Amino acid sequence: MKIFAIGDIVGEVSIAYLEKKLWNLRDRLSADFVVCNGENASEIHGLNARHAAQLLDCGVDLLTLGNHAFGARDLGNFLDDNPDKIIRPANYPALCPGMGHTIKTVNGLRILCINTSGTAFLDALDNPFHTIERILDREKGQYDMALLDFHAEATSEKLAIGRYFDGRIHVIFGTHTHVATADEQVLPRGTGYITDLGMTGPDNGILGTDAEAVIYKMRTHMPARFKVANGPVVGHGALFTLEDKTPYKCVKVERIVF
């Protein structure tokens, strides 16, 4: 089983990039399942329903979100109508649209897919450790392997989640910071882990955003209109290879730049 996770998509230009490349990339990597964080795909802050549909059509099997999950007003209905194709952080209040986890069947194996947000330097949501524990308990016996997109700011919080759930969640990857980390590894109990996948977006700005606007805001503390940077798009992600026999374990993690 090979699971390909793609880092945060930044802007329409990056959706177009995936439309050109992803199906061929899936074949080249022999990826059985593709998960992608799409929360910045609609011009940085959010994902609208049209762009979500585009990403799902270009080779993505599951979309995850983060702190900009509800940045586009029309995504609520899309979340409710497609709970098996797009999930938002599970530690948002239950009254929010959508679900925080789903179970996907791939090559006869049931994959429990979970999305949670960190709380260090981000919104004060429910404790992610407790949220994940509840989902694992609720779905016990209903899945064969599990993966987690942990959308968080602090590397320490991401590492803590990875270490705590080592052996219970088979694939754990971080998103949100848009910079790929060099710590891809298989943890001691068989969990494939990376602190951050990086982003898929223009790489000559700042985290995919036009550099001048970001620098102006940081220098002056004045409001600035952020827009997607110009220039070539680069994709970042990670490929997780898992055994197809019990007890299921990850045996290899590779960073992918495309």
TORFI-18591 format. One record per residue (C-alpha): residue number from 1; residue in three letters; y, x, z. Coordinates in nm, 4 decimals. Example, Ala and Ser with C-alpha at 12.3 -4.5 7.8 and 13.67 -1.06 7.14 Angstrom:
<tises>
<tise resi="1" resn="ala" py="-0.4500" px="1.2300" pz="0.7800"/>
<tise resi="2" resn="ser" py="-0.1060" px="1.3670" pz="0.7140"/>
</tises>
This chain:
<tises>
<tise resi="1" resn="met" py="0.0000" px="0.0000" pz="0.0000"/>
<tise resi="2" resn="lys" py="0.3380" px="0.1409" pz="-0.1007"/>
<tise resi="3" resn="ile" py="0.6589" px="-0.0144" pz="0.0295"/>
<tise resi="4" resn="phe" py="0.9881" px="0.0891" pz="-0.1286"/>
<tise resi="5" resn="ala" py="1.2994" px="0.0242" pz="0.0831"/>
<tise resi="6" resn="ile" py="1.6421" px="0.0506" pz="-0.0809"/>
<tise resi="7" resn="gly" py="1.9635" px="0.1248" pz="0.1094"/>
<tise resi="8" resn="asp" py="2.2727" px="-0.0970" pz="0.1233"/>
<tise resi="9" resn="ile" py="2.3852" px="-0.2205" pz="-0.2198"/>
<tise resi="10" resn="val" py="2.7600" px="-0.1730" pz="-0.2691"/>
<tise resi="11" resn="gly" py="2.9328" px="-0.3941" pz="-0.5264"/>
<tise resi="12" resn="glu" py="2.8451" px="-0.5620" pz="-0.8548"/>
<tise resi="13" resn="val" py="2.8321" px="-0.2268" pz="-1.0306"/>
<tise resi="14" resn="ser" py="2.5327" px="-0.1369" pz="-0.8155"/>
<tise resi="15" resn="ile" py="2.3585" px="-0.4671" pz="-0.8920"/>
<tise resi="16" resn="ala" py="2.3943" px="-0.3828" pz="-1.2606"/>
<tise resi="17" resn="tyr" py="2.2527" px="-0.0375" pz="-1.1880"/>
<tise resi="18" resn="leu" py="1.9429" px="-0.1886" pz="-1.0287"/>
<tise resi="19" resn="glu" py="1.9041" px="-0.4327" pz="-1.3173"/>
<tise resi="20" resn="lys" py="1.8727" px="-0.1348" pz="-1.5524"/>
<tise resi="21" resn="lys" py="1.6502" px="0.0822" pz="-1.3375"/>
<tise resi="22" resn="leu" py="1.4471" px="-0.0982" pz="-1.0755"/>
<tise resi="23" resn="trp" py="1.1539" px="-0.2378" pz="-1.2746"/>
<tise resi="24" resn="asn" py="1.0818" px="0.1026" pz="-1.4305"/>
<tise resi="25" resn="leu" py="1.1286" px="0.2706" pz="-1.0920"/>
<tise resi="26" resn="arg" py="0.8797" px="0.0319" pz="-0.9315"/>
<tise resi="27" resn="asp" py="0.6239" px="0.1290" pz="-1.1927"/>
<tise resi="28" resn="arg" py="0.6915" px="0.5010" pz="-1.1547"/>
<tise resi="29" resn="leu" py="0.6560" px="0.4854" pz="-0.7762"/>
<tise resi="30" resn="ser" py="0.3606" px="0.2421" pz="-0.7925"/>
<tise resi="31" resn="ala" py="0.5505" px="0.0315" pz="-0.5391"/>
<tise resi="32" resn="asp" py="0.3682" px="-0.2828" pz="-0.4268"/>
<tise resi="33" resn="phe" py="0.6625" px="-0.4297" pz="-0.2381"/>
<tise resi="34" resn="val" py="1.0394" px="-0.3729" pz="-0.2606"/>
<tise resi="35" resn="val" py="1.2826" px="-0.4602" pz="0.0182"/>
<tise resi="36" resn="cys" py="1.6560" px="-0.4104" pz="-0.0187"/>
<tise resi="37" resn="asn" py="1.9589" px="-0.4504" pz="0.2079"/>
<tise resi="38" resn="gly" py="2.2123" px="-0.6565" pz="0.0134"/>
<tise resi="39" resn="glu" py="2.4888" px="-0.7252" pz="0.2637"/>
<tise resi="40" resn="asn" py="2.7572" px="-0.5260" pz="0.0756"/>
<tise resi="41" resn="ala" py="2.6624" px="-0.6308" pz="-0.2767"/>
<tise resi="42" resn="ser" py="2.9472" px="-0.8793" pz="-0.3266"/>
<tise resi="43" resn="glu" py="3.2396" px="-0.6376" pz="-0.3273"/>
<tise resi="44" resn="ile" py="3.1661" px="-0.4694" pz="0.0052"/>
<tise resi="45" resn="his" py="3.1857" px="-0.7510" pz="0.2616"/>
<tise resi="46" resn="gly" py="2.8994" px="-0.9914" pz="0.2175"/>
<tise resi="47" resn="leu" py="2.6505" px="-1.1232" pz="-0.0363"/>
<tise resi="48" resn="asn" py="2.7017" px="-1.4421" pz="-0.2309"/>
<tise resi="49" resn="ala" py="2.4284" px="-1.6674" pz="-0.3656"/>
<tise resi="50" resn="arg" py="2.4745" px="-1.5614" pz="-0.7291"/>
<tise resi="51" resn="his" py="2.4385" px="-1.1927" pz="-0.6502"/>
<tise resi="52" resn="ala" py="2.1414" px="-1.2604" pz="-0.4221"/>
<tise resi="53" resn="ala" py="1.9638" px="-1.4340" pz="-0.7098"/>
<tise resi="54" resn="gln" py="2.0456" px="-1.1430" pz="-0.9419"/>
<tise resi="55" resn="leu" py="1.8951" px="-0.8900" pz="-0.7025"/>
<tise resi="56" resn="leu" py="1.5782" px="-1.0946" pz="-0.6649"/>
<tise resi="57" resn="asp" py="1.5480" px="-1.1185" pz="-1.0441"/>
<tise resi="58" resn="cys" py="1.5802" px="-0.7433" pz="-1.0989"/>
<tise resi="59" resn="gly" py="1.2734" px="-0.6428" pz="-0.8989"/>
<tise resi="60" resn="val" py="1.3549" px="-0.6955" pz="-0.5306"/>
<tise resi="61" resn="asp" py="1.0912" px="-0.8897" pz="-0.3362"/>
<tise resi="62" resn="leu" py="1.2900" px="-0.9373" pz="-0.0149"/>
<tise resi="63" resn="leu" py="1.6592" px="-0.9109" pz="0.0737"/>
<tise resi="64" resn="thr" py="1.7803" px="-0.8185" pz="0.4204"/>
<tise resi="65" resn="leu" py="2.1311" px="-0.8405" pz="0.5631"/>
<tise resi="66" resn="gly" py="2.3446" px="-0.7099" pz="0.8508"/>
<tise resi="67" resn="asn" py="2.6807" px="-0.7515" pz="1.0216"/>
<tise resi="68" resn="his" py="2.8360" px="-0.8907" pz="0.6996"/>
<tise resi="69" resn="ala" py="2.5548" px="-1.1446" pz="0.6606"/>
<tise resi="70" resn="phe" py="2.7948" px="-1.4378" pz="0.6467"/>
<tise resi="71" resn="gly" py="3.0814" px="-1.2713" pz="0.4634"/>
<tise resi="72" resn="ala" py="3.0284" px="-1.4995" pz="0.1613"/>
<tise resi="73" resn="arg" py="3.0562" px="-1.8671" pz="0.2483"/>
<tise resi="74" resn="asp" py="2.8028" px="-1.9921" pz="-0.0056"/>
<tise resi="75" resn="leu" py="2.5129" px="-1.7818" pz="0.1227"/>
<tise resi="76" resn="gly" py="2.4241" px="-2.0231" pz="0.4041"/>
<tise resi="77" resn="asn" py="2.2451" px="-2.2729" pz="0.1820"/>
<tise resi="78" resn="phe" py="2.0733" px="-1.9927" pz="-0.0084"/>
<tise resi="79" resn="leu" py="1.9395" px="-1.8537" pz="0.3204"/>
<tise resi="80" resn="asp" py="1.8084" px="-2.1945" pz="0.4254"/>
<tise resi="81" resn="asp" py="1.6543" px="-2.2642" pz="0.0840"/>
<tise resi="82" resn="asn" py="1.4845" px="-1.9245" pz="0.0419"/>
<tise resi="83" resn="pro" py="1.3517" px="-1.8121" pz="0.3825"/>
<tise resi="84" resn="asp" py="1.0697" px="-1.6171" pz="0.2146"/>
<tise resi="85" resn="lys" py="1.3078" px="-1.4165" pz="-0.0061"/>
<tise resi="86" resn="ile" py="1.6081" px="-1.3370" pz="0.2128"/>
<tise resi="87" resn="ile" py="1.6432" px="-1.2883" pz="0.5889"/>
<tise resi="88" resn="arg" py="1.9379" px="-1.2158" pz="0.8180"/>
<tise resi="89" resn="pro" py="1.9454" px="-1.0382" pz="1.1548"/>
<tise resi="90" resn="ala" py="1.7151" px="-1.2262" pz="1.3896"/>
<tise resi="91" resn="asn" py="1.9380" px="-1.1672" pz="1.6896"/>
<tise resi="92" resn="tyr" py="2.2161" px="-1.3893" pz="1.5528"/>
<tise resi="93" resn="pro" py="2.2307" px="-1.7280" pz="1.7295"/>
<tise resi="94" resn="ala" py="1.9578" px="-1.9696" pz="1.6226"/>
<tise resi="95" resn="leu" py="2.2168" px="-2.2186" pz="1.4933"/>
<tise resi="96" resn="cys" py="2.3156" px="-1.9748" pz="1.2146"/>
<tise resi="97" resn="pro" py="2.1743" px="-2.0385" pz="0.8664"/>
<tise resi="98" resn="gly" py="1.8520" px="-1.8697" pz="0.7633"/>
<tise resi="99" resn="met" py="1.5736" px="-1.6896" pz="0.9446"/>
<tise resi="100" resn="gly" py="1.5414" px="-1.3428" pz="1.0947"/>
<tise resi="101" resn="his" py="1.1844" px="-1.2816" pz="0.9857"/>
<tise resi="102" resn="thr" py="0.9296" px="-1.3901" pz="0.7284"/>
<tise resi="103" resn="ile" py="0.5711" px="-1.3136" pz="0.6310"/>
<tise resi="104" resn="lys" py="0.5033" px="-1.1932" pz="0.2764"/>
<tise resi="105" resn="thr" py="0.1546" px="-1.1649" pz="0.1280"/>
<tise resi="106" resn="val" py="0.1142" px="-0.8509" pz="-0.0852"/>
<tise resi="107" resn="asn" py="-0.2211" px="-0.7479" pz="-0.2359"/>
<tise resi="108" resn="gly" py="-0.3931" px="-0.9792" pz="0.0088"/>
<tise resi="109" resn="leu" py="-0.2205" px="-0.8298" pz="0.3141"/>
<tise resi="110" resn="arg" py="0.0262" px="-1.0255" pz="0.5254"/>
<tise resi="111" resn="ile" py="0.3444" px="-0.8274" pz="0.5981"/>
<tise resi="112" resn="leu" py="0.5663" px="-0.9459" pz="0.8812"/>
<tise resi="113" resn="cys" py="0.9224" px="-0.8563" pz="0.7749"/>
<tise resi="114" resn="ile" py="1.1908" px="-0.8467" pz="1.0451"/>
<tise resi="115" resn="asn" py="1.5666" px="-0.7895" pz="1.0215"/>
<tise resi="116" resn="thr" py="1.7744" px="-0.7183" pz="1.3326"/>
<tise resi="117" resn="ser" py="2.1205" px="-0.5830" pz="1.4054"/>
<tise resi="118" resn="gly" py="2.2057" px="-0.3125" pz="1.6530"/>
<tise resi="119" resn="thr" py="2.4531" px="-0.3856" pz="1.9316"/>
<tise resi="120" resn="ala" py="2.6007" px="-0.0392" pz="1.9920"/>
<tise resi="121" resn="phe" py="2.9500" px="-0.0416" pz="1.8309"/>
<tise resi="122" resn="leu" py="2.8670" px="-0.3696" pz="1.6530"/>
<tise resi="123" resn="asp" py="2.8794" px="-0.7383" pz="1.7445"/>
<tise resi="124" resn="ala" py="2.7482" px="-0.8386" pz="2.0867"/>
<tise resi="125" resn="leu" py="2.4346" px="-1.0160" pz="1.9670"/>
<tise resi="126" resn="asp" py="2.1079" px="-1.0698" pz="2.1528"/>
<tise resi="127" resn="asn" py="1.9309" px="-0.7555" pz="2.2669"/>
<tise resi="128" resn="pro" py="1.7365" px="-0.6311" pz="1.9606"/>
<tise resi="129" resn="phe" py="1.4460" px="-0.4989" pz="2.1694"/>
<tise resi="130" resn="his" py="1.3899" px="-0.8409" pz="2.3248"/>
<tise resi="131" resn="thr" py="1.4383" px="-1.0195" pz="1.9919"/>
<tise resi="132" resn="ile" py="1.1783" px="-0.8061" pz="1.8164"/>
<tise resi="133" resn="glu" py="0.9331" px="-0.8431" pz="2.1058"/>
<tise resi="134" resn="arg" py="0.9606" px="-1.2221" pz="2.0849"/>
<tise resi="135" resn="ile" py="0.8916" px="-1.2220" pz="1.7109"/>
<tise resi="136" resn="leu" py="0.5884" px="-0.9933" pz="1.7465"/>
<tise resi="137" resn="asp" py="0.4499" px="-1.2149" pz="2.0220"/>
<tise resi="138" resn="arg" py="0.5191" px="-1.5373" pz="1.8320"/>
<tise resi="139" resn="glu" py="0.3524" px="-1.4149" pz="1.5119"/>
<tise resi="140" resn="lys" py="0.0590" px="-1.2358" pz="1.6772"/>
<tise resi="141" resn="gly" py="-0.2555" px="-1.2819" pz="1.4699"/>
<tise resi="142" resn="gln" py="-0.0585" px="-1.4070" pz="1.1695"/>
<tise resi="143" resn="tyr" py="0.0092" px="-1.0697" pz="1.0021"/>
<tise resi="144" resn="asp" py="-0.1681" px="-0.7465" pz="0.9115"/>
<tise resi="145" resn="met" py="0.1261" px="-0.5052" pz="0.9116"/>
<tise resi="146" resn="ala" py="0.4956" px="-0.5234" pz="0.9962"/>
<tise resi="147" resn="leu" py="0.8230" px="-0.3738" pz="0.8777"/>
<tise resi="148" resn="leu" py="1.1710" px="-0.3722" pz="1.0282"/>
<tise resi="149" resn="asp" py="1.5186" px="-0.3256" pz="0.8803"/>
<tise resi="150" resn="phe" py="1.7278" px="-0.2242" pz="1.1806"/>
<tise resi="151" resn="his" py="2.0911" px="-0.2563" pz="1.0731"/>
<tise resi="152" resn="ala" py="2.2762" px="-0.0427" pz="1.3263"/>
<tise resi="153" resn="glu" py="2.5626" px="0.1999" pz="1.3756"/>
<tise resi="154" resn="ala" py="2.4277" px="0.4374" pz="1.6404"/>
<tise resi="155" resn="thr" py="2.1544" px="0.6817" pz="1.5445"/>
<tise resi="156" resn="ser" py="2.0425" px="0.6881" pz="1.9082"/>
<tise resi="157" resn="glu" py="1.9831" px="0.3125" pz="1.9056"/>
<tise resi="158" resn="lys" py="1.7858" px="0.3398" pz="1.5814"/>
<tise resi="159" resn="leu" py="1.5713" px="0.6211" pz="1.7160"/>
<tise resi="160" resn="ala" py="1.5109" px="0.4299" pz="2.0384"/>
<tise resi="161" resn="ile" py="1.3879" px="0.1288" pz="1.8409"/>
<tise resi="162" resn="gly" py="1.1634" px="0.3546" pz="1.6325"/>
<tise resi="163" resn="arg" py="1.0079" px="0.5249" pz="1.9345"/>
<tise resi="164" resn="tyr" py="0.9669" px="0.2040" pz="2.1332"/>
<tise resi="165" resn="phe" py="0.7901" px="0.0145" pz="1.8531"/>
<tise resi="166" resn="asp" py="0.5893" px="0.3114" pz="1.7225"/>
<tise resi="167" resn="gly" py="0.2402" px="0.1882" pz="1.6436"/>
<tise resi="168" resn="arg" py="0.3349" px="-0.1791" pz="1.6630"/>
<tise resi="169" resn="ile" py="0.5624" px="-0.1944" pz="1.3587"/>
<tise resi="170" resn="his" py="0.4281" px="0.0038" pz="1.0648"/>
<tise resi="171" resn="val" py="0.7540" px="0.0676" pz="0.8761"/>
<tise resi="172" resn="ile" py="1.0942" px="0.1038" pz="1.0439"/>
<tise resi="173" resn="phe" py="1.4064" px="0.1971" pz="0.8511"/>
<tise resi="174" resn="gly" py="1.7729" px="0.1925" pz="0.9427"/>
<tise resi="175" resn="thr" py="2.0580" px="0.0626" pz="0.7313"/>
<tise resi="176" resn="his" py="2.4360" px="0.0181" pz="0.7678"/>
<tise resi="177" resn="thr" py="2.5809" px="0.3719" pz="0.7783"/>
<tise resi="178" resn="his" py="2.5385" px="0.4300" pz="0.4008"/>
<tise resi="179" resn="val" py="2.4474" px="0.7986" pz="0.4502"/>
<tise resi="180" resn="ala" py="2.0822" px="0.8923" pz="0.4051"/>
<tise resi="181" resn="thr" py="1.9372" px="1.0843" pz="0.6984"/>
<tise resi="182" resn="ala" py="1.6953" px="1.3747" pz="0.6612"/>
<tise resi="183" resn="asp" py="1.4532" px="1.2646" pz="0.9340"/>
<tise resi="184" resn="glu" py="1.1911" px="1.0762" pz="0.7354"/>
<tise resi="185" resn="gln" py="0.8667" px="1.1060" pz="0.9309"/>
<tise resi="186" resn="val" py="0.5483" px="0.9456" pz="1.0539"/>
<tise resi="187" resn="leu" py="0.5820" px="0.8894" pz="1.4287"/>
<tise resi="188" resn="pro" py="0.2928" px="0.9797" pz="1.6626"/>
<tise resi="189" resn="arg" py="0.1300" px="0.6343" pz="1.6633"/>
<tise resi="190" resn="gly" py="0.1488" px="0.5861" pz="1.2866"/>
<tise resi="191" resn="thr" py="0.4868" px="0.4241" pz="1.2176"/>
<tise resi="192" resn="gly" py="0.6776" px="0.5386" pz="0.9099"/>
<tise resi="193" resn="tyr" py="1.0397" px="0.5932" pz="1.0109"/>
<tise resi="194" resn="ile" py="1.3816" px="0.6984" pz="0.8790"/>
<tise resi="195" resn="thr" py="1.7108" px="0.6564" pz="1.0659"/>
<tise resi="196" resn="asp" py="1.9090" px="0.5466" pz="0.7590"/>
<tise resi="197" resn="leu" py="1.8130" px="0.4848" pz="0.3975"/>
<tise resi="198" resn="gly" py="2.1630" px="0.5572" pz="0.2667"/>
<tise resi="199" resn="met" py="2.3267" px="0.3357" pz="0.0073"/>
<tise resi="200" resn="thr" py="2.3044" px="0.2386" pz="-0.3562"/>
<tise resi="201" resn="gly" py="2.6608" px="0.2630" pz="-0.4801"/>
<tise resi="202" resn="pro" py="2.9348" px="0.4881" pz="-0.6220"/>
<tise resi="203" resn="asp" py="2.9016" px="0.8225" pz="-0.4486"/>
<tise resi="204" resn="asn" py="3.2529" px="0.9618" pz="-0.5119"/>
<tise resi="205" resn="gly" py="3.4298" px="0.7297" pz="-0.2668"/>
<tise resi="206" resn="ile" py="3.3768" px="0.6835" pz="0.1067"/>
<tise resi="207" resn="leu" py="3.0552" px="0.4910" pz="0.1748"/>
<tise resi="208" resn="gly" py="3.0948" px="0.3319" pz="-0.1686"/>
<tise resi="209" resn="thr" py="3.4534" px="0.2261" pz="-0.0997"/>
<tise resi="210" resn="asp" py="3.7641" px="0.3559" pz="-0.2786"/>
<tise resi="211" resn="ala" py="3.8587" px="0.6732" pz="-0.0901"/>
<tise resi="212" resn="glu" py="4.2371" px="0.6329" pz="-0.1078"/>
<tise resi="213" resn="ala" py="4.2335" px="0.2977" pz="0.0710"/>
<tise resi="214" resn="val" py="4.0085" px="0.4266" pz="0.3481"/>
<tise resi="215" resn="ile" py="4.2135" px="0.7419" pz="0.4002"/>
<tise resi="216" resn="tyr" py="4.5399" px="0.5455" pz="0.4027"/>
<tise resi="217" resn="lys" py="4.4089" px="0.3117" pz="0.6730"/>
<tise resi="218" resn="met" py="4.2814" px="0.6002" pz="0.8850"/>
<tise resi="219" resn="arg" py="4.6034" px="0.8005" pz="0.8520"/>
<tise resi="220" resn="thr" py="4.8483" px="0.5163" pz="0.9116"/>
<tise resi="221" resn="his" py="4.6536" px="0.2415" pz="1.0941"/>
<tise resi="222" resn="met" py="4.8108" px="0.0032" pz="0.8444"/>
<tise resi="223" resn="pro" py="4.6105" px="-0.2689" pz="0.6686"/>
<tise resi="224" resn="ala" py="4.4532" px="-0.1656" pz="0.3398"/>
<tise resi="225" resn="arg" py="4.2660" px="-0.3591" pz="0.0749"/>
<tise resi="226" resn="phe" py="3.9224" px="-0.2077" pz="0.0363"/>
<tise resi="227" resn="lys" py="3.7568" px="-0.2125" pz="-0.3040"/>
<tise resi="228" resn="val" py="3.4447" px="-0.0584" pz="-0.4520"/>
<tise resi="229" resn="ala" py="3.4947" px="0.2995" pz="-0.5669"/>
<tise resi="230" resn="asn" py="3.4921" px="0.3958" pz="-0.9325"/>
<tise resi="231" resn="gly" py="3.2482" px="0.6459" pz="-1.0755"/>
<tise resi="232" resn="pro" py="2.8723" px="0.6804" pz="-1.1186"/>
<tise resi="233" resn="val" py="2.6275" px="0.4928" pz="-0.8979"/>
<tise resi="234" resn="val" py="2.3483" px="0.6719" pz="-0.7130"/>
<tise resi="235" resn="gly" py="2.0574" px="0.4930" pz="-0.5468"/>
<tise resi="236" resn="his" py="1.8971" px="0.5932" pz="-0.2177"/>
<tise resi="237" resn="gly" py="1.5875" px="0.4646" pz="-0.0449"/>
<tise resi="238" resn="ala" py="1.2509" px="0.5613" pz="0.0967"/>
<tise resi="239" resn="leu" py="0.8913" px="0.5103" pz="-0.0105"/>
<tise resi="240" resn="phe" py="0.6398" px="0.4365" pz="0.2648"/>
<tise resi="241" resn="thr" py="0.2695" px="0.4846" pz="0.1913"/>
<tise resi="242" resn="leu" py="0.0307" px="0.2967" pz="0.4201"/>
<tise resi="243" resn="glu" py="-0.3455" px="0.2960" pz="0.4519"/>
<tise resi="244" resn="asp" py="-0.5143" px="-0.0163" pz="0.3180"/>
<tise resi="245" resn="lys" py="-0.7721" px="-0.0188" pz="0.5968"/>
<tise resi="246" resn="thr" py="-0.7542" px="-0.1009" pz="0.9660"/>
<tise resi="247" resn="pro" py="-0.6055" px="0.0231" pz="1.1834"/>
<tise resi="248" resn="tyr" py="-0.3157" px="0.0186" pz="0.9358"/>
<tise resi="249" resn="lys" py="-0.0966" px="0.3267" pz="0.9611"/>
<tise resi="250" resn="cys" py="0.1758" px="0.4873" pz="0.7567"/>
<tise resi="251" resn="val" py="0.0599" px="0.8214" pz="0.6203"/>
<tise resi="252" resn="lys" py="0.3643" px="0.9361" pz="0.4227"/>
<tise resi="253" resn="val" py="0.7407" px="0.8771" pz="0.4004"/>
<tise resi="254" resn="glu" py="0.9446" px="1.0099" pz="0.1072"/>
<tise resi="255" resn="arg" py="1.3186" px="0.9876" pz="0.0514"/>
<tise resi="256" resn="ile" py="1.3941" px="0.8617" pz="-0.2990"/>
<tise resi="257" resn="val" py="1.7162" px="0.9306" pz="-0.4922"/>
<tise resi="258" resn="phe" py="1.7495" px="0.7489" pz="-0.8238"/>
</tises>
